[in-house]
Amino acid sequence: MEEREEDVSKLFWEVELKKLNESLPMERKGILELLAMSNPSYKNIAGEIVFFNKEEVHQFSRWLPKEKLNALRLPIVIVRESSHKKGTYMIDGNELEVEAVNRALGRAPSTNKYLFRPEVLELTRRFPSIVVFGFVL
């Protein structure tokens, strides 16, 4: 009986996480491609078209040298993993995306992928259209 309850509980949380993560992008786009678009956007897992604020995309592009921009993709995905301490988040992206986020937050441009709640709040306050959240058990 207990085993069955665990299976049902696990299934419940998997379904809930899937719903929460429907806002994640199906495919992230390069920042240069987005800057060239009149209405920069991406499609999320739910199939919806989500638009970026073009000025935010432009402002965020300033955190890396032009020759590195080809590898910078948006939106920036911030992940909350249940295994991490409360208030700890992770940047889910390549080295250049991590570097750009660190620079935007006034941190050393290191490969530190971890953010704390105040930094996440600052990032989303300044760039609300280019940040999206994912959740992992």
N, C-alpha and C positions, 0 to 999 in steps of 0.2 A: 504493500500500500504506500509506504513512504517513498519507494523508488518511483512509483507512478506520479506522485505529487511533485517530486523533483523534476521529472521529465516535463510535466505540464508547466511548472514554473519556468523552466529553462526555455521552453517554446514560447511562453508569454513574453519573456524579456527579449528574445530574438525578434519577435514580431514588433514589439515596441521600439527597439533600436532601429529596425528597418524603417519604420515610419519616421523616426526622428532624423534619420540620415537621408531622407528623400530630398533634402535641400542641397545635398552635396552635388558637385558638378559631374555630369557624365564624362565630360572632357574639359580640361583646363586649356585656356588659350594663351599664346605668347603675348606679352605686353606690346610688342611692336605691331602685331596684327590688330590688337584692340585699339591702339592709338590711330591706326589707319582707318578704322571703321567710323562711320558717322554716328551710329548708335551701338557702341560696344556691348556685347551680351554673350551669354553662354546658356546652355540647356542643362537643367538639373535632372537628377534621377527620376523625379516625378514627371518629367517631360515638359516642364514649364520653361519659358524663356525668361531669364533674369538679366536685367540691364544694369550695367555699371554706370556710375557717374563719371563721365569722361574726364572731368577736372581731377577727380581723385586718382584715376589711372595715370594721368599726366604727373601729378604730384608724387605718386609712389615711384614712378619711373626715375625720378631724380636721385634715388638712393643707390643707384649703381652706375658705373661708367657705361657710356653708350655701347661700347664693344661687348659688354656682358649682357645686354638686355635681351638678346635672342633666347637665352635660356630661362628668363624670368616668366613664369606662367601665373595667370590669375584665374579664379580667385585664390587668395591665400586660405588654406584650409588649416583650421586650428582644431586639434583633437583633444577631447577630454576622455582619459582612460580611467576606468574605475580602480585600476591597480595603483595609480599615482596618489600621492597625498592630496587632500582636499585643497582646491585652489591652484593646482598645478595643471598646466596644459602643455601641449606639444605642437610645434609647427610641423605639419606634414607636407614637406616639400624638399626640393633639391638644395644643394649648398648655397646657391645664389639667392634663392627665395628666403632661406634662413638668414643670410647676410643682409638682405634688404630689410627684412623685418627688424633685425637687431639695430641696423643703422637708423631706421625710422623711429625707433624707440629711444635713440640716444645711447644705445649700448655698444660695446666693442663689436666690430663686424666679425664675430667669431662664428663657429659652427654650433653654438649653443642653441639647441632646438626647444629648450624648455622656457615657458613663460609662466608668470604668476598672475593671479587675478587682476591686480592693478594695471599690469602691462597689457593684458588682454582688453581691459576696459578702455585704456588709452588708445590702443590700436583701433578698436571698433568705433570709438568716438571720432577719431580723425579720418578713418577710411571705412565707413559703414558699408559701402556697396562692394568692397573688394574682399571682405572677410566673410567666411562661412564656417560653421561649426559642425564637427562630426563627433560621434560618441561611440566608444568601444568598451565592452565589458572587461 
